[in-house]
Amino acid sequence: MAAKFKPGDVVKLKSGGPNMTVHNYIALGAGTASQTVRCKWFAGAKSETGDFHEAALLPAEDEKPKK
């Protein structure tokens, strides 16, 4: 199955939260096709990292003000 996101894509959890940048995909174990998406984001000045199931993520919307 093809990856839905690529490194550098900006995503957000379906449940909300901060925008995150896709870092890479992580395999969950030898002999399994399951994998999670490793994302990075900032909480203030602190860099955070987390692994999320691909189905829990959506592309982040463009948050620029509309004219």
N, C-alpha and C positions, 0 to 999 in steps of 0.2 A: 504494500500500500504506500502511495506517495505521501510525503510529508505535507501537511497543510500550510505550515509556516517555514520560513527560512531565517537564518541568522540575520539579525538587524531589523526584522519586522517588529512593529510596535503593536502589542496586544493588551488585552484587559480581561480579567476574569468575568465570566457571564454574571456572576453575583455582585460585581462592582469592584472598587478598589483602584489603586494607582495604575497608570500606564506602565507597562513593563517592556523591556527589549528582549527578544528571543536571542539566547546565547547559542544553544545547540540542543540536540535531542540526546537523551540518555536511555540506553537499553536497560530493561529491568532485570535481565538475567540471561544466562547462556541458554540457547535453544528456545527462546521465546520471541515472538514478534512484538510484544508489548514494549512500549517506550513512553517516556514522558518528555515534556518540553522544559528545559532549564531556562529560566527567565531571570533578568536582573533589573533592579529599580532602585531609586533613592528614597529613603525615608528621612527627610531633612537633608543633612550632609552625609548620612550613613548609607553606604552601599549594601543592598540586600540581595539575596539569591534564593530562589525557590524552584521546586520541580512540580509541574502541574500536568494533569492528563490533558491531551490535546482537545478533547471534547469540552473541557471546562473553559476554554479560551475563545475569544472573538478578536478580530482585528479592531484596534482602537480607532475610534472615529476622529476625524480631523477636527480639532477643537479651536481652530482659528475662527474669529468672529466673522459672521456672514455679512456682506454689504447689502 
